[in-house]
Structures are given as C-alpha cells and as structure tokens.
Amino acid sequence: MTLSPFDLALYAGALFILFMTPGPVWVALLARSLSGGFGAAWPLALGVVVGDVIWPLVAILGVAWVVSEVSGLMTILRYVAAAIFLVMGIQLLRRRDWDLSSQSRLTRPGKWAGFAAGVAVILANPKAILFYMGVLPGFFDLRHVTGWDILMICLLSFSVPLLGNLIFAGFIGKMRGVLRSPEALRRIGMISGGLLIFVAAVIALG
C-alpha cells in the first residue's frame, strides 16, 4: 500500500465535511426518519453505500483523467451542481408547509423501497459526483494506487458517510414526535433551504 495514514486521515476529514453539507441524501433521510423512524431510514443509508463505492471506483478507473484532459469541463460541472443546489434551496424556502406525503417516492414503506431510494439518491447526487470526480484526485495520485490503496479509499468512502447517516437518522427518529409538527417542519425547511443556497454559493465561487 502506497498511501500514508496521514493521507487517509485527511481524506476521511474531507468525507466528514462532505457529509455535513446538506444535500439530497439529507432530505431523503429526513423524510424517511420522520415518516417511519430509524427502522425506515437505515435501509436508505445502506443504499447510499452503493453509490459511495461506485463513485470513487469510477474516479480511480479513469473518469478523473477525462475531466482533467477536457478543458473547462470541471468548471461546467461546478456551475451545474451550484445551480441544482440553488434551485433546491429556493424550492424549500418557497414551500410554506412541508408535507411528508409529498415525498411518497422516498417514504414508501419497506426495506427494499428504502434501499432503492438510497441508491437512486446517491447516484444522482451532484454533491457526491462533484466530490469524487473533482476532489478525490487531489488527495491521491491515482496513476500509482495499488489494489490495497483502492480498497482503503473505497472503505473510507462509504464507512464515514454511513456512520454519519445512521447517527443522523437515529437522532431524527427519536425526535420525530417533536419534529413532525408543522412549525418544526417549516423551520427545518427554511434552515435547509438557506444551507443549500449557501452551499451553492460556495461551490460557484470556489
């Protein structure tokens, strides 16, 4: 293995920051945790693991090289991601009442439904795509990684977000009796919308 413990620790810290920024996975976990508690949310968190393994593998196996070779592509991807976050934030701010029934695709009961929702959310998550395609190559020289290096990168890529998602879902599940009130949901929507717009600005100006 060519990666040092410091390299891996630095990457783990970046993954934690990625988890802490709101995005589609947060919205999905929030919806399922409020509708069915932790038992409804943990399958979604496991579904997210699929994308958190696929995206770093895709980056390592060559897409990062394509991005680096095509002039301006990373800039375009950054602005597309920023626009998506901006639209999501504005939609949350404009929504007066956040009704969980409007999230029926995410809150459909059943473990397989939750798992499938997690896979769909992470594979279409612009935050994850941008991170793994644009940021991961900055941590490691992907031209020289070994099989053990790839294994460690993938292990960190799914274990750090998975732990964070499970803790987040557990907290929301325990508090859902309080958080399901119309006023609480309205505040969550306002805060989440503001954070999404902030993230959009950071991505666009970064």
QUIJOKA-V9812 format. One record per helix or strand. SS is the DSSP state (helix for helix, strand for strand). FROM is the first residue (numbers start at 0). TO is the last residue. If there is no record, write none. Layout:
# QUIJOKA-V9812
SS_FROM_TO ; SS_FROM_TO
This chain:
# QUIJOKA-V9812
helix_4_19 ; helix_23_35 ; helix_37_68 ; helix_72_93 ; helix_99_106 ; helix_110_122 ; helix_125_138 ; helix_146_178 ; helix_181_204
